[in-house]
Amino acid sequence: MKIGNRLKTLRKQKGYSQKYLAGLLGVSRSTLSNYEKDLTSPKMDVLEKMAMHLDTTITWLCSEFDSELFR
């Protein structure tokens, strides 16, 4: 699963800093940075929080397709 680019794009659209979103997700800023760089993958509980705070779905975050359909 590669969600880094989608995660970073949505975070910036919301105007969230890495530090702010990391706080909402309950992870460190460096962990969030690693997600955005696709160095590590978030666990399901973090994915659920991401989807909620970024107004999207887990399906869209994890999808390899470039579609707005699941968003």
C-alpha positions in Angstrom: 0.0 0.0 0.0 1.4 3.4 -1.0 -0.6 6.2 0.5 2.1 8.8 1.0 1.3 11.2 -1.9 -2.5 11.1 -1.2 -1.9 11.6 2.5 0.4 14.6 2.0 -1.9 16.2 -0.6 -4.9 15.9 1.6 -3.0 17.2 4.7 -1.9 20.3 2.7 -5.4 20.9 1.3 -6.7 20.9 4.9 -3.9 23.4 5.9 -2.6 20.9 8.5 1.0 20.9 9.5 2.7 17.5 10.0 2.8 18.2 13.7 -0.9 19.0 13.9 -2.1 16.0 12.0 0.3 13.7 13.8 -1.2 14.9 17.1 -4.7 14.1 15.8 -3.6 10.6 14.8 -1.7 9.9 18.0 1.7 9.4 16.3 4.9 11.4 16.2 5.7 13.9 13.5 8.5 11.7 12.2 6.2 8.8 12.0 3.8 10.8 9.9 6.7 12.0 7.7 7.6 8.3 7.2 4.0 7.6 6.1 4.1 10.4 3.6 7.4 9.1 2.2 6.0 5.6 2.0 8.8 4.4 4.3 6.3 2.8 6.7 2.6 1.9 6.5 0.1 3.0 9.1 -1.9 0.4 11.1 -5.6 0.1 10.6 -6.5 2.3 13.7 -4.3 5.1 12.3 -5.8 4.7 8.8 -9.3 5.1 10.3 -8.3 8.3 12.0 -6.6 9.6 8.8 -9.8 9.0 6.8 -11.9 10.7 9.5 -9.7 13.8 9.9 -9.0 14.2 6.2 -12.7 13.6 5.1 -12.0 10.7 2.9 -12.2 6.9 3.0 -9.6 4.2 3.8 -10.4 2.7 0.3 -9.4 5.9 -1.4 -6.3 6.4 0.7 -5.1 2.9 -0.1 -6.3 2.7 -3.7 -3.8 2.5 -6.5 -6.4 4.1 -8.9 -6.4 7.9 -9.5 -10.2 8.3 -9.0 -12.4 10.6 -7.1 -15.0 7.8 -7.0 -14.1 6.4 -3.6 -13.3 9.8 -2.0 
